[in-house]
């Protein structure tokens, strides 16, 4: 399962969702100020500086670029 921790008006967040939809990958999108607040985001991702933050099968992959590379090199 893929978790995309996102914020409104974030092109990289939208691109991560598009990858999942194009490859028919199961995912859940969490939206800032709807599903979590900044404090919860900082607690969950203390080293994160950007959106989105993406988790695959319980492991943090990173942001959009890391996720894009992950999808291209792994069979998920």
PDB file of N, CA, C, O and CB in Angstrom:
ATOM      1  N   UNK A   1       0.846  -1.185   0.000  1.00  0.00           N
ATOM      2  CA  UNK A   1       0.000   0.000   0.000  1.00  0.00           C
ATOM      3  C   UNK A   1       0.886   1.240   0.000  1.00  0.00           C
ATOM      4  O   UNK A   1       1.902   1.288   0.693  1.00  0.00           O
ATOM      5  CB  UNK A   1      -0.959   0.003   1.223  1.00  0.00           C
ATOM      6  N   UNK A   2       0.502   2.214  -0.761  1.00  0.00           N
ATOM      7  CA  UNK A   2       1.240   3.469  -0.885  1.00  0.00           C
ATOM      8  C   UNK A   2       0.460   4.563  -0.170  1.00  0.00           C
ATOM      9  O   UNK A   2      -0.750   4.699  -0.355  1.00  0.00           O
ATOM     10  CB  UNK A   2       1.478   3.841  -2.383  1.00  0.00           C
ATOM     11  N   UNK A   3       1.156   5.336   0.642  1.00  0.00           N
ATOM     12  CA  UNK A   3       0.567   6.493   1.312  1.00  0.00           C
ATOM     13  C   UNK A   3       1.232   7.745   0.758  1.00  0.00           C
ATOM     14  O   UNK A   3       2.459   7.850   0.751  1.00  0.00           O
ATOM     15  CB  UNK A   3       0.735   6.403   2.870  1.00  0.00           C
ATOM     16  N   UNK A   4       0.434   8.685   0.299  1.00  0.00           N
ATOM     17  CA  UNK A   4       0.944   9.956  -0.205  1.00  0.00           C
ATOM     18  C   UNK A   4       0.468  11.052   0.741  1.00  0.00           C
ATOM     19  O   UNK A   4      -0.725  11.350   0.810  1.00  0.00           O
ATOM     20  CB  UNK A   4       0.469  10.228  -1.682  1.00  0.00           C
ATOM     21  N   UNK A   5       1.400  11.644   1.461  1.00  0.00           N
ATOM     22  CA  UNK A   5       1.100  12.731   2.398  1.00  0.00           C
ATOM     23  C   UNK A   5       1.289  14.028   1.629  1.00  0.00           C
ATOM     24  O   UNK A   5       2.405  14.386   1.254  1.00  0.00           O
ATOM     25  CB  UNK A   5       2.023  12.678   3.693  1.00  0.00           C
ATOM     26  N   UNK A   6       0.193  14.718   1.401  1.00  0.00           N
ATOM     27  CA  UNK A   6       0.126  15.787   0.415  1.00  0.00           C
ATOM     28  C   UNK A   6      -0.351  17.099   1.024  1.00  0.00           C
ATOM     29  O   UNK A   6      -0.763  17.158   2.182  1.00  0.00           O
ATOM     30  CB  UNK A   6      -0.788  15.388  -0.720  1.00  0.00           C
ATOM     31  N   UNK A   7      -0.284  18.148   0.207  1.00  0.00           N
ATOM     32  CA  UNK A   7      -0.864  19.440   0.578  1.00  0.00           C
ATOM     33  C   UNK A   7      -1.558  20.018  -0.649  1.00  0.00           C
ATOM     34  O   UNK A   7      -1.256  19.623  -1.775  1.00  0.00           O
ATOM     35  CB  UNK A   7       0.230  20.427   1.125  1.00  0.00           C
ATOM     36  N   UNK A   8      -2.483  20.948  -0.441  1.00  0.00           N
ATOM     37  CA  UNK A   8      -3.203  21.539  -1.574  1.00  0.00           C
ATOM     38  C   UNK A   8      -2.258  22.284  -2.527  1.00  0.00           C
ATOM     39  O   UNK A   8      -1.234  22.829  -2.115  1.00  0.00           O
ATOM     40  CB  UNK A   8      -4.286  22.495  -1.064  1.00  0.00           C
ATOM     41  N   UNK A   9      -2.627  22.289  -3.793  1.00  0.00           N
ATOM     42  CA  UNK A   9      -1.901  23.018  -4.838  1.00  0.00           C
ATOM     43  C   UNK A   9      -0.424  22.640  -4.897  1.00  0.00           C
ATOM     44  O   UNK A   9       0.451  23.502  -4.985  1.00  0.00           O
ATOM     45  CB  UNK A   9      -2.032  24.510  -4.612  1.00  0.00           C
ATOM     46  N   UNK A  10      -0.167  21.342  -4.846  1.00  0.00           N
ATOM     47  CA  UNK A  10       1.203  20.823  -4.867  1.00  0.00           C
ATOM     48  C   UNK A  10       1.387  19.996  -6.139  1.00  0.00           C
ATOM     49  O   UNK A  10       0.874  18.880  -6.220  1.00  0.00           O
ATOM     50  CB  UNK A  10       1.509  19.962  -3.587  1.00  0.00           C
ATOM     51  N   UNK A  11       2.108  20.522  -7.134  1.00  0.00           N
ATOM     52  CA  UNK A  11       2.253  19.793  -8.392  1.00  0.00           C
ATOM     53  C   UNK A  11       2.971  18.452  -8.238  1.00  0.00           C
ATOM     54  O   UNK A  11       2.648  17.501  -8.949  1.00  0.00           O
ATOM     55  CB  UNK A  11       2.995  20.642  -9.382  1.00  0.00           C
ATOM     56  N   UNK A  12       3.938  18.360  -7.322  1.00  0.00           N
ATOM     57  CA  UNK A  12       4.630  17.091  -7.126  1.00  0.00           C
ATOM     58  C   UNK A  12       3.727  16.068  -6.446  1.00  0.00           C
ATOM     59  O   UNK A  12       3.842  14.869  -6.701  1.00  0.00           O
ATOM     60  CB  UNK A  12       5.898  17.301  -6.301  1.00  0.00           C
ATOM     61  N   UNK A  13       2.837  16.534  -5.592  1.00  0.00           N
ATOM     62  CA  UNK A  13       1.849  15.647  -4.963  1.00  0.00           C
ATOM     63  C   UNK A  13       0.922  15.083  -6.036  1.00  0.00           C
ATOM     64  O   UNK A  13       0.650  13.883  -6.071  1.00  0.00           O
ATOM     65  CB  UNK A  13       1.029  16.405  -3.870  1.00  0.00           C
ATOM     66  N   UNK A  14       0.445  15.958  -6.902  1.00  0.00           N
ATOM     67  CA  UNK A  14      -0.436  15.533  -7.993  1.00  0.00           C
ATOM     68  C   UNK A  14       0.282  14.568  -8.934  1.00  0.00           C
ATOM     69  O   UNK A  14      -0.326  13.617  -9.425  1.00  0.00           O
ATOM     70  CB  UNK A  14      -0.943  16.754  -8.777  1.00  0.00           C
ATOM     71  N   UNK A  15       1.560  14.803  -9.185  1.00  0.00           N
ATOM     72  CA  UNK A  15       2.334  13.923 -10.064  1.00  0.00           C
ATOM     73  C   UNK A  15       2.498  12.538  -9.439  1.00  0.00           C
ATOM     74  O   UNK A  15       2.459  11.533 -10.149  1.00  0.00           O
ATOM     75  CB  UNK A  15       3.715  14.539 -10.362  1.00  0.00           C
ATOM     76  N   UNK A  16       2.681  12.475  -8.124  1.00  0.00           N
ATOM     77  CA  UNK A  16       2.793  11.180  -7.441  1.00  0.00           C
ATOM     78  C   UNK A  16       1.483  10.405  -7.549  1.00  0.00           C
ATOM     79  O   UNK A  16       1.490   9.197  -7.785  1.00  0.00           O
ATOM     80  CB  UNK A  16       3.173  11.379  -5.956  1.00  0.00           C
ATOM     81  N   UNK A  17       0.369  11.096  -7.379  1.00  0.00           N
ATOM     82  CA  UNK A  17      -0.945  10.463  -7.538  1.00  0.00           C
ATOM     83  C   UNK A  17      -1.104   9.957  -8.967  1.00  0.00           C
ATOM     84  O   UNK A  17      -1.610   8.856  -9.185  1.00  0.00           O
ATOM     85  CB  UNK A  17      -2.087  11.458  -7.184  1.00  0.00           C
ATOM     86  N   UNK A  18      -0.676  10.749  -9.932  1.00  0.00           N
ATOM     87  CA  UNK A  18      -0.800  10.358 -11.337  1.00  0.00           C
ATOM     88  C   UNK A  18       0.011   9.094 -11.638  1.00  0.00           C
ATOM     89  O   UNK A  18      -0.446   8.232 -12.388  1.00  0.00           O
ATOM     90  CB  UNK A  18      -0.342  11.505 -12.249  1.00  0.00           C
ATOM     91  N   UNK A  19       1.202   8.978 -11.063  1.00  0.00           N
ATOM     92  CA  UNK A  19       1.999   7.758 -11.235  1.00  0.00           C
ATOM     93  C   UNK A  19       1.204   6.555 -10.742  1.00  0.00           C
ATOM     94  O   UNK A  19       1.118   5.536 -11.427  1.00  0.00           O
ATOM     95  CB  UNK A  19       3.351   7.865 -10.476  1.00  0.00           C
ATOM     96  N   UNK A  20       0.626   6.680  -9.554  1.00  0.00           N
ATOM     97  CA  UNK A  20      -0.146   5.571  -8.982  1.00  0.00           C
ATOM     98  C   UNK A  20      -1.334   5.209  -9.864  1.00  0.00           C
ATOM     99  O   UNK A  20      -1.598   4.032 -10.110  1.00  0.00           O
ATOM    100  CB  UNK A  20      -0.633   5.929  -7.574  1.00  0.00           C
ATOM    101  N   UNK A  21      -2.045   6.219 -10.336  1.00  0.00           N
ATOM    102  CA  UNK A  21      -3.216   5.965 -11.176  1.00  0.00           C
ATOM    103  C   UNK A  21      -2.815   5.351 -12.514  1.00  0.00           C
ATOM    104  O   UNK A  21      -3.480   4.434 -12.996  1.00  0.00           O
ATOM    105  CB  UNK A  21      -3.996   7.260 -11.407  1.00  0.00           C
ATOM    106  N   UNK A  22      -1.746   5.842 -13.113  1.00  0.00           N
ATOM    107  CA  UNK A  22      -1.285   5.333 -14.405  1.00  0.00           C
ATOM    108  C   UNK A  22      -0.851   3.879 -14.304  1.00  0.00           C
ATOM    109  O   UNK A  22      -1.123   3.075 -15.195  1.00  0.00           O
ATOM    110  CB  UNK A  22      -0.134   6.183 -14.932  1.00  0.00           C
ATOM    111  N   UNK A  23      -0.171   3.549 -13.205  1.00  0.00           N
ATOM    112  CA  UNK A  23       0.337   2.187 -13.021  1.00  0.00           C
ATOM    113  C   UNK A  23      -0.653   1.301 -12.269  1.00  0.00           C
ATOM    114  O   UNK A  23      -0.338   0.157 -11.940  1.00  0.00           O
ATOM    115  CB  UNK A  23       1.662   2.221 -12.275  1.00  0.00           C
ATOM    116  N   UNK A  24      -1.849   1.826 -11.995  1.00  0.00           N
ATOM    117  CA  UNK A  24      -2.901   1.092 -11.293  1.00  0.00           C
ATOM    118  C   UNK A  24      -2.407   0.548  -9.946  1.00  0.00           C
ATOM    119  O   UNK A  24      -2.645  -0.608  -9.598  1.00  0.00           O
ATOM    120  CB  UNK A  24      -3.412  -0.059 -12.166  1.00  0.00           C
ATOM    121  N   UNK A  25      -1.715   1.414  -9.203  1.00  0.00           N
ATOM    122  CA  UNK A  25      -1.204   1.053  -7.885  1.00  0.00           C
ATOM    123  C   UNK A  25      -2.197   1.493  -6.818  1.00  0.00           C
ATOM    124  O   UNK A  25      -2.794   2.565  -6.914  1.00  0.00           O
ATOM    125  CB  UNK A  25       0.184   1.690  -7.635  1.00  0.00           C
ATOM    126  N   UNK A  26      -2.365   0.658  -5.807  1.00  0.00           N
ATOM    127  CA  UNK A  26      -3.264   1.006  -4.703  1.00  0.00           C
ATOM    128  C   UNK A  26      -2.594   2.061  -3.832  1.00  0.00           C
ATOM    129  O   UNK A  26      -1.449   1.890  -3.414  1.00  0.00           O
ATOM    130  CB  UNK A  26      -3.635  -0.255  -3.858  1.00  0.00           C
ATOM    131  N   UNK A  27      -3.305   3.146  -3.561  1.00  0.00           N
ATOM    132  CA  UNK A  27      -2.727   4.215  -2.748  1.00  0.00           C
ATOM    133  C   UNK A  27      -3.804   4.916  -1.942  1.00  0.00           C
ATOM    134  O   UNK A  27      -4.993   4.841  -2.250  1.00  0.00           O
ATOM    135  CB  UNK A  27      -1.987   5.226  -3.628  1.00  0.00           C
ATOM    136  N   UNK A  28      -3.352   5.599  -0.903  1.00  0.00           N
ATOM    137  CA  UNK A  28      -4.226   6.469  -0.103  1.00  0.00           C
ATOM    138  C   UNK A  28      -3.537   7.816  -0.012  1.00  0.00           C
ATOM    139  O   UNK A  28      -2.346   7.904   0.288  1.00  0.00           O
ATOM    140  CB  UNK A  28      -4.513   5.867   1.337  1.00  0.00           C
ATOM    141  N   UNK A  29      -4.299   8.860  -0.275  1.00  0.00           N
ATOM    142  CA  UNK A  29      -3.770  10.224  -0.229  1.00  0.00           C
ATOM    143  C   UNK A  29      -4.270  10.906   1.037  1.00  0.00           C
ATOM    144  O   UNK A  29      -5.473  10.954   1.295  1.00  0.00           O
ATOM    145  CB  UNK A  29      -4.187  11.034  -1.494  1.00  0.00           C
ATOM    146  N   UNK A  30      -3.343  11.429   1.819  1.00  0.00           N
ATOM    147  CA  UNK A  30      -3.665  12.193   3.018  1.00  0.00           C
ATOM    148  C   UNK A  30      -3.403  13.667   2.714  1.00  0.00           C
ATOM    149  O   UNK A  30      -2.337  14.019   2.208  1.00  0.00           O
ATOM    150  CB  UNK A  30      -2.825  11.704   4.258  1.00  0.00           C
ATOM    151  N   UNK A  31      -4.371  14.525   3.022  1.00  0.00           N
ATOM    152  CA  UNK A  31      -4.274  15.938   2.674  1.00  0.00           C
ATOM    153  C   UNK A  31      -4.098  16.803   3.922  1.00  0.00           C
ATOM    154  O   UNK A  31      -4.832  16.664   4.901  1.00  0.00           O
ATOM    155  CB  UNK A  31      -5.517  16.379   1.898  1.00  0.00           C
ATOM    156  N   UNK A  32      -3.109  17.699   3.866  1.00  0.00           N
ATOM    157  CA  UNK A  32      -2.852  18.651   4.939  1.00  0.00           C
ATOM    158  C   UNK A  32      -4.111  19.461   5.233  1.00  0.00           C
ATOM    159  O   UNK A  32      -4.824  19.885   4.324  1.00  0.00           O
ATOM    160  CB  UNK A  32      -1.681  19.586   4.570  1.00  0.00           C
ATOM    161  N   UNK A  33      -4.362  19.662   6.508  1.00  0.00           N
ATOM    162  CA  UNK A  33      -5.504  20.422   7.027  1.00  0.00           C
ATOM    163  C   UNK A  33      -6.849  19.724   6.841  1.00  0.00           C
ATOM    164  O   UNK A  33      -7.879  20.250   7.263  1.00  0.00           O
ATOM    165  CB  UNK A  33      -5.554  21.762   6.361  1.00  0.00           C
ATOM    166  N   UNK A  34      -6.853  18.552   6.219  1.00  0.00           N
ATOM    167  CA  UNK A  34      -8.061  17.728   6.156  1.00  0.00           C
ATOM    168  C   UNK A  34      -7.853  16.451   6.961  1.00  0.00           C
ATOM    169  O   UNK A  34      -8.678  16.091   7.800  1.00  0.00           O
ATOM    170  CB  UNK A  34      -8.426  17.390   4.687  1.00  0.00           C
ATOM    171  N   UNK A  35      -6.731  15.769   6.693  1.00  0.00           N
ATOM    172  CA  UNK A  35      -6.430  14.493   7.344  1.00  0.00           C
ATOM    173  C   UNK A  35      -5.367  14.616   8.433  1.00  0.00           C
ATOM    174  O   UNK A  35      -5.270  13.753   9.306  1.00  0.00           O
ATOM    175  CB  UNK A  35      -5.977  13.489   6.313  1.00  0.00           C
ATOM    176  N   UNK A  36      -4.578  15.672   8.387  1.00  0.00           N
ATOM    177  CA  UNK A  36      -3.515  15.893   9.369  1.00  0.00           C
ATOM    178  C   UNK A  36      -3.165  17.373   9.383  1.00  0.00           C
ATOM    179  O   UNK A  36      -3.500  18.115   8.459  1.00  0.00           O
ATOM    180  CB  UNK A  36      -2.254  15.026   9.047  1.00  0.00           C
ATOM    181  N   UNK A  37      -2.478  17.794  10.457  1.00  0.00           N
ATOM    182  CA  UNK A  37      -2.017  19.184  10.526  1.00  0.00           C
ATOM    183  C   UNK A  37      -0.490  19.211  10.451  1.00  0.00           C
ATOM    184  O   UNK A  37       0.151  18.160  10.434  1.00  0.00           O
ATOM    185  CB  UNK A  37      -2.520  19.878  11.836  1.00  0.00           C
ATOM    186  N   UNK A  38       0.082  20.393  10.407  1.00  0.00           N
ATOM    187  CA  UNK A  38       1.547  20.509  10.258  1.00  0.00           C
ATOM    188  C   UNK A  38       2.301  19.869  11.419  1.00  0.00           C
ATOM    189  O   UNK A  38       3.354  19.262  11.223  1.00  0.00           O
ATOM    190  CB  UNK A  38       1.949  21.977  10.142  1.00  0.00           C
ATOM    191  N   UNK A  39       1.762  20.007  12.622  1.00  0.00           N
ATOM    192  CA  UNK A  39       2.422  19.406  13.785  1.00  0.00           C
ATOM    193  C   UNK A  39       2.473  17.882  13.646  1.00  0.00           C
ATOM    194  O   UNK A  39       3.505  17.270  13.925  1.00  0.00           O
ATOM    195  CB  UNK A  39       1.687  19.801  15.090  1.00  0.00           C
ATOM    196  N   UNK A  40       1.389  17.277  13.224  1.00  0.00           N
ATOM    197  CA  UNK A  40       1.363  15.825  13.019  1.00  0.00           C
ATOM    198  C   UNK A  40       2.318  15.420  11.898  1.00  0.00           C
ATOM    199  O   UNK A  40       2.980  14.387  11.985  1.00  0.00           O
ATOM    200  CB  UNK A  40      -0.069  15.350  12.694  1.00  0.00           C
ATOM    201  N   UNK A  41       2.388  16.235  10.845  1.00  0.00           N
ATOM    202  CA  UNK A  41       3.309  15.961   9.740  1.00  0.00           C
ATOM    203  C   UNK A  41       4.751  15.984  10.241  1.00  0.00           C
ATOM    204  O   UNK A  41       5.541  15.101   9.905  1.00  0.00           O
ATOM    205  CB  UNK A  41       3.117  16.990   8.599  1.00  0.00           C
ATOM    206  N   UNK A  42       5.093  16.990  11.041  1.00  0.00           N
ATOM    207  CA  UNK A  42       6.453  17.116  11.571  1.00  0.00           C
ATOM    208  C   UNK A  42       6.791  15.961  12.504  1.00  0.00           C
ATOM    209  O   UNK A  42       7.926  15.486  12.515  1.00  0.00           O
ATOM    210  CB  UNK A  42       6.618  18.447  12.306  1.00  0.00           C
ATOM    211  N   UNK A  43       5.823  15.509  13.281  1.00  0.00           N
ATOM    212  CA  UNK A  43       6.054  14.360  14.158  1.00  0.00           C
ATOM    213  C   UNK A  43       6.293  13.092  13.350  1.00  0.00           C
ATOM    214  O   UNK A  43       7.168  12.296  13.691  1.00  0.00           O
ATOM    215  CB  UNK A  43       4.866  14.162  15.104  1.00  0.00           C
ATOM    216  N   UNK A  44       5.528  12.899  12.288  1.00  0.00           N
ATOM    217  CA  UNK A  44       5.645  11.685  11.476  1.00  0.00           C
ATOM    218  C   UNK A  44       6.885  11.713  10.584  1.00  0.00           C
ATOM    219  O   UNK A  44       7.515  10.680  10.357  1.00  0.00           O
ATOM    220  CB  UNK A  44       4.398  11.507  10.619  1.00  0.00           C
ATOM    221  N   UNK A  45       7.230  12.895  10.080  1.00  0.00           N
ATOM    222  CA  UNK A  45       8.359  13.054   9.160  1.00  0.00           C
ATOM    223  C   UNK A  45       9.286  14.150   9.682  1.00  0.00           C
ATOM    224  O   UNK A  45       9.312  15.244   9.118  1.00  0.00           O
ATOM    225  CB  UNK A  45       7.863  13.392   7.720  1.00  0.00           C
ATOM    226  N   UNK A  46      10.049  13.882  10.748  1.00  0.00           N
ATOM    227  CA  UNK A  46      10.842  14.950  11.374  1.00  0.00           C
ATOM    228  C   UNK A  46      11.913  15.558  10.466  1.00  0.00           C
ATOM    229  O   UNK A  46      12.301  16.708  10.674  1.00  0.00           O
ATOM    230  CB  UNK A  46      11.501  14.417  12.606  1.00  0.00           C
ATOM    231  N   UNK A  47      12.394  14.828   9.477  1.00  0.00           N
ATOM    232  CA  UNK A  47      13.444  15.344   8.598  1.00  0.00           C
ATOM    233  C   UNK A  47      12.907  15.881   7.274  1.00  0.00           C
ATOM    234  O   UNK A  47      13.678  16.343   6.433  1.00  0.00           O
ATOM    235  CB  UNK A  47      14.454  14.261   8.325  1.00  0.00           C
ATOM    236  N   UNK A  48      11.604  15.824   7.087  1.00  0.00           N
ATOM    237  CA  UNK A  48      11.009  16.243   5.813  1.00  0.00           C
ATOM    238  C   UNK A  48      10.991  17.758   5.694  1.00  0.00           C
ATOM    239  O   UNK A  48      10.680  18.471   6.647  1.00  0.00           O
ATOM    240  CB  UNK A  48       9.584  15.690   5.674  1.00  0.00           C
ATOM    241  N   UNK A  49      11.333  18.230   4.504  1.00  0.00           N
ATOM    242  CA  UNK A  49      11.296  19.659   4.212  1.00  0.00           C
ATOM    243  C   UNK A  49      10.325  19.976   3.075  1.00  0.00           C
ATOM    244  O   UNK A  49      10.029  21.141   2.809  1.00  0.00           O
ATOM    245  CB  UNK A  49      12.692  20.159   3.859  1.00  0.00           C
ATOM    246  N   UNK A  50       9.831  18.929   2.407  1.00  0.00           N
ATOM    247  CA  UNK A  50       8.992  19.133   1.223  1.00  0.00           C
ATOM    248  C   UNK A  50       7.780  18.204   1.238  1.00  0.00           C
ATOM    249  O   UNK A  50       7.723  17.228   1.987  1.00  0.00           O
ATOM    250  CB  UNK A  50       9.810  18.906  -0.056  1.00  0.00           C
ATOM    251  N   UNK A  51       6.825  18.537   0.395  1.00  0.00           N
ATOM    252  CA  UNK A  51       5.677  17.675   0.110  1.00  0.00           C
ATOM    253  C   UNK A  51       5.819  17.181  -1.313  1.00  0.00           C
ATOM    254  O   UNK A  51       6.366  17.889  -2.158  1.00  0.00           O
ATOM    255  CB  UNK A  51       4.315  18.428   0.315  1.00  0.00           C
ATOM    256  N   UNK A  52       5.341  15.986  -1.595  1.00  0.00           N
ATOM    257  CA  UNK A  52       4.749  15.020  -0.690  1.00  0.00           C
ATOM    258  C   UNK A  52       5.813  14.221   0.040  1.00  0.00           C
ATOM    259  O   UNK A  52       6.994  14.274  -0.305  1.00  0.00           O
ATOM    260  CB  UNK A  52       3.828  14.091  -1.446  1.00  0.00           C
ATOM    261  N   UNK A  53       5.388  13.490   1.041  1.00  0.00           N
ATOM    262  CA  UNK A  53       6.190  12.441   1.640  1.00  0.00           C
ATOM    263  C   UNK A  53       5.433  11.152   1.353  1.00  0.00           C
ATOM    264  O   UNK A  53       4.218  11.076   1.536  1.00  0.00           O
ATOM    265  CB  UNK A  53       6.430  12.672   3.200  1.00  0.00           C
ATOM    266  N   UNK A  54       6.166  10.139   0.902  1.00  0.00           N
ATOM    267  CA  UNK A  54       5.519   8.929   0.400  1.00  0.00           C
ATOM    268  C   UNK A  54       6.065   7.701   1.119  1.00  0.00           C
ATOM    269  O   UNK A  54       7.274   7.513   1.252  1.00  0.00           O
ATOM    270  CB  UNK A  54       5.723   8.795  -1.122  1.00  0.00           C
ATOM    271  N   UNK A  55       5.138   6.880   1.574  1.00  0.00           N
ATOM    272  CA  UNK A  55       5.449   5.638   2.275  1.00  0.00           C
ATOM    273  C   UNK A  55       4.958   4.485   1.404  1.00  0.00           C
ATOM    274  O   UNK A  55       3.833   4.510   0.905  1.00  0.00           O
ATOM    275  CB  UNK A  55       4.790   5.599   3.708  1.00  0.00           C
ATOM    276  N   UNK A  56       5.812   3.472   1.225  1.00  0.00           N
ATOM    277  CA  UNK A  56       5.424   2.272   0.488  1.00  0.00           C
ATOM    278  C   UNK A  56       5.591   1.080   1.418  1.00  0.00           C
ATOM    279  O   UNK A  56       6.683   0.822   1.925  1.00  0.00           O
ATOM    280  CB  UNK A  56       6.276   2.097  -0.819  1.00  0.00           C
ATOM    281  N   UNK A  57       4.514   0.365   1.634  1.00  0.00           N
ATOM    282  CA  UNK A  57       4.512  -0.815   2.510  1.00  0.00           C
ATOM    283  C   UNK A  57       5.158  -0.528   3.858  1.00  0.00           C
ATOM    284  O   UNK A  57       5.947  -1.329   4.358  1.00  0.00           O
ATOM    285  CB  UNK A  57       5.235  -1.972   1.834  1.00  0.00           C
ATOM    286  N   UNK A  58       4.824   0.613   4.443  1.00  0.00           N
ATOM    287  CA  UNK A  58       5.294   0.959   5.777  1.00  0.00           C
ATOM    288  C   UNK A  58       6.668   1.590   5.846  1.00  0.00           C
ATOM    289  O   UNK A  58       7.112   1.969   6.929  1.00  0.00           O
ATOM    290  CB  UNK A  58       5.296  -0.235   6.599  1.00  0.00           C
ATOM    291  N   UNK A  59       7.358   1.717   4.712  1.00  0.00           N
ATOM    292  CA  UNK A  59       8.701   2.304   4.701  1.00  0.00           C
ATOM    293  C   UNK A  59       8.691   3.635   3.954  1.00  0.00           C
ATOM    294  O   UNK A  59       8.126   3.755   2.868  1.00  0.00           O
ATOM    295  CB  UNK A  59       9.716   1.334   4.054  1.00  0.00           C
ATOM    296  N   UNK A  60       9.331   4.631   4.565  1.00  0.00           N
ATOM    297  CA  UNK A  60       9.425   5.943   3.932  1.00  0.00           C
ATOM    298  C   UNK A  60      10.334   5.866   2.709  1.00  0.00           C
ATOM    299  O   UNK A  60      11.497   5.474   2.807  1.00  0.00           O
ATOM    300  CB  UNK A  60       9.950   6.998   4.932  1.00  0.00           C
ATOM    301  N   UNK A  61       9.787   6.245   1.562  1.00  0.00           N
ATOM    302  CA  UNK A  61      10.566   6.311   0.327  1.00  0.00           C
ATOM    303  C   UNK A  61      11.161   7.708   0.177  1.00  0.00           C
ATOM    304  O   UNK A  61      12.306   7.855  -0.250  1.00  0.00           O
ATOM    305  CB  UNK A  61       9.687   5.954  -0.904  1.00  0.00           C
ATOM    306  N   UNK A  62      10.390   8.726   0.525  1.00  0.00           N
ATOM    307  CA  UNK A  62      10.846  10.112   0.422  1.00  0.00           C
ATOM    308  C   UNK A  62       9.829  10.949  -0.322  1.00  0.00           C
ATOM    309  O   UNK A  62       8.621  10.743  -0.197  1.00  0.00           O
ATOM    310  CB  UNK A  62      12.206  10.188  -0.278  1.00  0.00           C
ATOM    311  N   UNK A  63      10.332  11.901  -1.102  1.00  0.00           N
ATOM    312  CA  UNK A  63       9.481  12.800  -1.862  1.00  0.00           C
ATOM    313  C   UNK A  63       9.174  12.261  -3.248  1.00  0.00           C
ATOM    314  O   UNK A  63       9.369  11.078  -3.527  1.00  0.00           O
ATOM    315  CB  UNK A  63      10.128  14.153  -1.972  1.00  0.00           C
ATOM    316  N   UNK A  64       8.692  13.143  -4.109  1.00  0.00           N
ATOM    317  CA  UNK A  64       8.283  12.735  -5.450  1.00  0.00           C
ATOM    318  C   UNK A  64       9.428  12.116  -6.247  1.00  0.00           C
ATOM    319  O   UNK A  64       9.257  11.051  -6.842  1.00  0.00           O
ATOM    320  CB  UNK A  64       7.726  13.923  -6.201  1.00  0.00           C
ATOM    321  N   UNK A  65      10.586  12.760  -6.269  1.00  0.00           N
ATOM    322  CA  UNK A  65      11.697  12.252  -7.082  1.00  0.00           C
ATOM    323  C   UNK A  65      12.137  10.870  -6.624  1.00  0.00           C
ATOM    324  O   UNK A  65      12.402   9.993  -7.446  1.00  0.00           O
ATOM    325  CB  UNK A  65      12.880  13.216  -7.026  1.00  0.00           C
ATOM    326  N   UNK A  66      12.213  10.677  -5.311  1.00  0.00           N
ATOM    327  CA  UNK A  66      12.593   9.363  -4.783  1.00  0.00           C
ATOM    328  C   UNK A  66      11.533   8.319  -5.131  1.00  0.00           C
ATOM    329  O   UNK A  66      11.859   7.182  -5.473  1.00  0.00           O
ATOM    330  CB  UNK A  66      12.795   9.431  -3.253  1.00  0.00           C
ATOM    331  N   UNK A  67      10.266   8.713  -5.041  1.00  0.00           N
ATOM    332  CA  UNK A  67       9.179   7.794  -5.369  1.00  0.00           C
ATOM    333  C   UNK A  67       9.200   7.432  -6.850  1.00  0.00           C
ATOM    334  O   UNK A  67       9.041   6.263  -7.202  1.00  0.00           O
ATOM    335  CB  UNK A  67       7.827   8.408  -4.995  1.00  0.00           C
ATOM    336  N   UNK A  68       9.391   8.406  -7.709  1.00  0.00           N
ATOM    337  CA  UNK A  68       9.452   8.155  -9.148  1.00  0.00           C
ATOM    338  C   UNK A  68      10.575   7.173  -9.469  1.00  0.00           C
ATOM    339  O   UNK A  68      10.381   6.242 -10.251  1.00  0.00           O
ATOM    340  CB  UNK A  68       9.656   9.473  -9.921  1.00  0.00           C
ATOM    341  N   UNK A  69      11.736   7.375  -8.875  1.00  0.00           N
ATOM    342  CA  UNK A  69      12.858   6.460  -9.088  1.00  0.00           C
ATOM    343  C   UNK A  69      12.535   5.078  -8.527  1.00  0.00           C
ATOM    344  O   UNK A  69      12.839   4.065  -9.157  1.00  0.00           O
ATOM    345  CB  UNK A  69      14.141   7.015  -8.437  1.00  0.00           C
ATOM    346  N   UNK A  70      11.928   5.033  -7.361  1.00  0.00           N
ATOM    347  CA  UNK A  70      11.559   3.770  -6.726  1.00  0.00           C
ATOM    348  C   UNK A  70      10.626   2.969  -7.635  1.00  0.00           C
ATOM    349  O   UNK A  70      10.833   1.774  -7.846  1.00  0.00           O
ATOM    350  CB  UNK A  70      10.889   4.026  -5.361  1.00  0.00           C
ATOM    351  N   UNK A  71       9.612   3.623  -8.164  1.00  0.00           N
ATOM    352  CA  UNK A  71       8.633   2.949  -9.021  1.00  0.00           C
ATOM    353  C   UNK A  71       9.295   2.416 -10.286  1.00  0.00           C
ATOM    354  O   UNK A  71       8.924   1.349 -10.775  1.00  0.00           O
ATOM    355  CB  UNK A  71       7.488   3.908  -9.388  1.00  0.00           C
ATOM    356  N   UNK A  72      10.262   3.140 -10.816  1.00  0.00           N
ATOM    357  CA  UNK A  72      10.937   2.711 -12.042  1.00  0.00           C
ATOM    358  C   UNK A  72      11.874   1.535 -11.808  1.00  0.00           C
ATOM    359  O   UNK A  72      12.118   0.751 -12.725  1.00  0.00           O
ATOM    360  CB  UNK A  72      11.712   3.865 -12.637  1.00  0.00           C
ATOM    361  N   UNK A  73      12.406   1.400 -10.588  1.00  0.00           N
ATOM    362  CA  UNK A  73      13.402   0.356 -10.340  1.00  0.00           C
ATOM    363  C   UNK A  73      12.862  -0.847  -9.573  1.00  0.00           C
ATOM    364  O   UNK A  73      13.499  -1.901  -9.558  1.00  0.00           O
ATOM    365  CB  UNK A  73      14.551   0.936  -9.586  1.00  0.00           C
ATOM    366  N   UNK A  74      11.711  -0.709  -8.944  1.00  0.00           N
ATOM    367  CA  UNK A  74      11.128  -1.805  -8.159  1.00  0.00           C
ATOM    368  C   UNK A  74       9.870  -2.298  -8.846  1.00  0.00           C
ATOM    369  O   UNK A  74       9.226  -1.568  -9.600  1.00  0.00           O
ATOM    370  CB  UNK A  74      10.814  -1.352  -6.705  1.00  0.00           C
ATOM    371  N   UNK A  75       9.536  -3.534  -8.575  1.00  0.00           N
ATOM    372  CA  UNK A  75       8.253  -4.044  -9.082  1.00  0.00           C
ATOM    373  C   UNK A  75       7.249  -3.999  -7.934  1.00  0.00           C
ATOM    374  O   UNK A  75       7.229  -4.870  -7.064  1.00  0.00           O
ATOM    375  CB  UNK A  75       8.395  -5.512  -9.659  1.00  0.00           C
ATOM    376  N   UNK A  76       6.426  -2.969  -7.958  1.00  0.00           N
ATOM    377  CA  UNK A  76       5.416  -2.837  -6.900  1.00  0.00           C
ATOM    378  C   UNK A  76       4.030  -2.901  -7.505  1.00  0.00           C
ATOM    379  O   UNK A  76       3.037  -2.810  -6.784  1.00  0.00           O
ATOM    380  CB  UNK A  76       5.598  -1.517  -6.117  1.00  0.00           C
TER     381      UNK A  76
END
